[in-house]
Amino acid sequence: MKRKLKIMVIATFLATAPLLMFAQPHPNGGFSPNALGGPTNNPVGPSAPIGNGTFLLLTLAMAYAGRKVYEVRANASGE
Protein backbone atom coordinates (compact mmCIF):
# COMPACT_ATOMS: atom_id res chain seq x y z
CA MET A 1 0.00 0.00 0.00
CA LYS A 2 2.86 2.38 0.75
CA ARG A 3 4.32 1.74 -2.69
CA LYS A 4 1.02 2.72 -4.32
CA LEU A 5 0.87 5.88 -2.23
CA LYS A 6 4.41 6.85 -3.24
CA ILE A 7 3.63 6.27 -6.90
CA MET A 8 0.43 8.31 -6.62
CA VAL A 9 2.23 11.22 -4.93
CA ILE A 10 4.99 11.26 -7.53
CA ALA A 11 2.50 11.03 -10.40
CA THR A 12 0.44 13.87 -8.94
CA PHE A 13 3.53 16.04 -8.59
CA LEU A 14 4.66 15.35 -12.14
CA ALA A 15 1.17 16.11 -13.46
CA THR A 16 0.78 19.40 -11.59
CA ALA A 17 4.34 20.78 -11.72
CA PRO A 18 4.02 22.13 -15.29
CA LEU A 19 0.86 24.00 -14.32
CA LEU A 20 2.75 25.91 -11.63
CA MET A 21 5.37 27.07 -14.14
CA PHE A 22 3.01 29.24 -16.20
CA ALA A 23 3.68 32.73 -14.88
CA GLN A 24 1.40 35.55 -15.89
CA PRO A 25 3.02 38.89 -16.63
CA HIS A 26 1.87 42.02 -14.87
CA PRO A 27 -0.77 43.87 -16.95
CA ASN A 28 1.35 47.00 -17.45
CA GLY A 29 4.75 45.37 -17.71
CA GLY A 30 5.67 45.73 -14.05
CA PHE A 31 5.65 49.53 -14.00
CA SER A 32 3.61 51.46 -11.50
CA PRO A 33 0.68 53.42 -12.97
CA ASN A 34 2.39 56.74 -12.16
CA ALA A 35 5.60 55.82 -14.03
CA LEU A 36 3.72 55.50 -17.31
CA GLY A 37 1.61 58.61 -16.81
CA GLY A 38 -1.50 56.56 -16.20
CA PRO A 39 -4.41 57.37 -13.93
CA THR A 40 -3.60 57.87 -10.25
CA ASN A 41 -7.14 57.51 -8.87
CA ASN A 42 -6.84 53.76 -8.18
CA PRO A 43 -7.63 53.43 -4.44
CA VAL A 44 -7.20 49.64 -4.37
CA GLY A 45 -3.71 49.42 -5.84
CA PRO A 46 -2.29 47.36 -8.68
CA SER A 47 -3.91 44.07 -9.54
CA ALA A 48 -2.13 40.73 -9.35
CA PRO A 49 -3.16 37.25 -10.51
CA ILE A 50 -4.15 34.95 -7.64
CA GLY A 51 -4.92 31.80 -9.63
CA ASN A 52 -1.64 30.00 -8.96
CA GLY A 53 -1.76 30.70 -5.23
CA THR A 54 -5.29 29.35 -5.02
CA PHE A 55 -4.29 26.27 -7.00
CA LEU A 56 -1.32 25.67 -4.73
CA LEU A 57 -3.42 26.07 -1.59
CA LEU A 58 -6.06 23.61 -2.85
CA THR A 59 -3.38 21.10 -3.88
CA LEU A 60 -1.77 21.21 -0.45
CA ALA A 61 -5.18 20.87 1.23
CA MET A 62 -5.98 17.79 -0.86
CA ALA A 63 -2.60 16.25 -0.04
CA TYR A 64 -3.15 16.89 3.68
CA ALA A 65 -6.66 15.40 3.58
CA GLY A 66 -5.41 12.39 1.62
CA ARG A 67 -2.70 11.76 4.17
CA LYS A 68 -5.22 11.95 7.03
CA VAL A 69 -7.54 9.48 5.26
CA TYR A 70 -4.61 7.14 4.69
CA GLU A 71 -3.64 7.28 8.37
CA VAL A 72 -7.20 6.59 9.52
CA ARG A 73 -7.54 3.60 7.20
CA ALA A 74 -4.11 2.26 8.18
CA ASN A 75 -4.99 2.46 11.89
CA ALA A 76 -8.40 0.85 11.31
CA SER A 77 -6.93 -2.15 9.47
CA GLY A 78 -4.29 -2.74 12.13
CA GLU A 79 -1.13 -1.96 10.13
N, C-alpha and C positions, 0 to 999 in steps of 0.2 A: 504494500500500500504506500509506503514511503517513496518507493521508486516512482510510482505513478504520480504522486504529488510533486516530486522534483521535476519530472518531465512536464507536467502541466504548468508549473511556475515558469520554467524556462521557455516553454512555447508561448505563454502569455506575454512574457517580457519581449521576446523576439517579434511578436505580432504587434505590440503597442509601441515599441521603441521608435520606429520610423514616424509614427504620428506625432511624437513629441519633438521631432526635429524640424517641423515646419514652422518657422518663425514668421510672424507677420510684421511687416515694416510699419513704422509710425505713419499716420496719415499725411503729415506734412514734412516728412523726411527727417524728423528728429529735432527740428528747430522749434523754438518757442513761437507762439503767435506774434509776439511783439517784434521778433527779429526779422520777420518777413513783412512787416508793415500790415499785418492782419488786424482783425477786430480785437479790441481789448476788453470787451464787455462780457467775457465768459466767466461767470461767477463760480462755476464748478471746477474748472481747470481742464487740462488736456485729457483727451480720452485715451484709453489703453485697452487692448484686447484681453479678455479674461477667460477665453475659451480653454486655453491650455492649462491654466491653473485649476479650473473646474474639473477638467478631464483627469488631471493628476490626483486631485482630492478624491474623486469618485473611484479611481483605480485603487488607491491606497485603502479606501474604506471597504471595497470588495475583497481585497486581499486579507484585511484584518478579520472581516466577517467569515471568510472561508477558513482561515486558520482556527477561529473559535469553533466553527462547526466541526472541523476535523478533530480538534481536541475533545469535544463532547462525545463524538462517536467513538473515538479511540478509548476513552475512559469507560464508556458504556459497554463496549465489547470485551473489556478486560485486558487490553494490550499493555 
